[in-house]
Amino acid sequence: MKYFCKEEDRNGTDYHEFQKGRWYKKTFFDSDSIIIRDDVLRETGLKELFEKCIPDYDYYSASEVTEKTWNKMLKEAKKQGGAVEEALLEAEPWVKDNFLTEESFSVLGI
């Protein structure tokens, strides 16, 4: 993967995590999560996309993403194009898998 990685590839703690389901476990860096470095999140434009599309997005805490919100994010990313679209599309297989069993996923901030 170009933008995201798995826990075993993590180097440091400046990552944002996509964690399956609603965040209630209060744990971080689950083995089935995908993560993205903070600088990559900002450089690709994903931070701005999250702020625009995710209700109550919190850069430093947990934010819930429903399928409806995800579809809004995809639509906006495709409109913007470039790295923001490419990064979001890279996460899409993981997101689709999540929605097979969960009503949402959580984006955990730094």
C-alpha positions in Angstrom: 0.0 0.0 0.0 1.2 3.5 -0.8 -0.7 5.6 1.8 -1.9 3.2 4.5 -0.1 0.4 6.3 -0.8 -2.3 8.9 0.2 -2.3 12.5 3.3 -4.5 11.9 4.7 -1.8 9.5 4.2 1.0 12.0 7.2 3.1 13.0 6.3 5.4 15.9 3.0 6.8 17.1 2.1 9.7 14.8 -0.6 7.7 13.0 -4.3 7.9 12.5 -6.1 4.5 12.7 -9.1 3.1 10.9 -10.5 0.7 13.4 -13.4 -1.7 12.7 -16.7 -0.8 14.3 -17.5 1.8 16.9 -14.6 2.6 19.2 -15.5 1.3 22.6 -12.5 -0.9 23.5 -10.2 2.0 24.2 -7.4 0.1 22.5 -5.2 1.3 19.7 -3.4 -0.3 16.7 -5.5 -3.4 16.4 -4.1 -6.1 14.1 -7.1 -5.8 11.7 -6.8 -2.0 11.5 -5.2 0.1 8.8 -3.2 3.2 9.7 -1.9 6.3 8.0 1.0 8.5 9.1 -0.1 12.0 10.2 2.1 13.8 7.6 0.6 11.6 4.9 -3.0 12.4 6.1 -2.3 16.1 5.9 -0.3 16.1 2.7 -2.9 14.1 0.7 -5.7 16.4 1.8 -7.5 13.7 3.8 -7.5 15.8 7.0 -9.5 18.5 5.2 -11.8 15.9 3.6 -12.4 14.4 7.1 -13.2 17.8 8.5 -15.6 18.5 5.7 -17.4 15.1 5.6 -17.3 13.5 9.0 -19.7 14.9 11.5 -17.9 16.0 14.7 -14.5 14.9 13.3 -11.8 15.2 15.9 -8.2 15.2 14.8 -7.1 14.1 18.3 -9.8 11.6 19.2 -12.2 9.0 17.8 -14.6 9.9 15.1 -17.3 7.5 13.8 -17.8 6.9 10.1 -21.0 5.3 8.8 -21.6 3.9 5.4 -23.5 7.1 4.4 -20.6 9.2 5.6 -18.1 7.0 3.7 -20.1 7.4 0.5 -20.1 11.2 1.0 -16.3 11.1 1.5 -15.8 9.0 -1.7 -18.0 11.4 -3.7 -16.0 14.4 -2.5 -12.6 12.7 -3.0 -13.5 11.8 -6.6 -14.5 15.4 -7.2 -11.2 16.6 -5.8 -9.1 13.9 -7.5 -5.4 13.5 -7.0 -3.8 12.1 -3.9 -6.9 12.5 -1.7 -8.9 10.3 -4.1 -6.0 7.8 -4.5 -5.6 7.5 -0.7 -9.3 7.0 -0.1 -9.6 4.4 -2.8 -6.7 2.5 -1.3 -8.7 2.2 1.9 -11.9 1.2 0.2 -11.4 -2.6 0.2 -10.8 -2.5 4.0 -13.9 -0.2 4.4 -16.1 -2.5 2.3 -15.0 -5.5 4.4 -15.7 -3.6 7.6 -19.3 -2.8 6.5 -20.0 -6.5 5.9 -20.1 -6.9 9.7 -20.2 -3.4 11.2 -22.5 -0.4 10.9 -19.5 2.0 11.1 -15.8 2.2 11.6 -13.7 4.6 13.8 -11.0 7.0 12.7 -8.7 7.4 15.7 -6.7 10.6 15.8 -3.2 11.1 17.1 
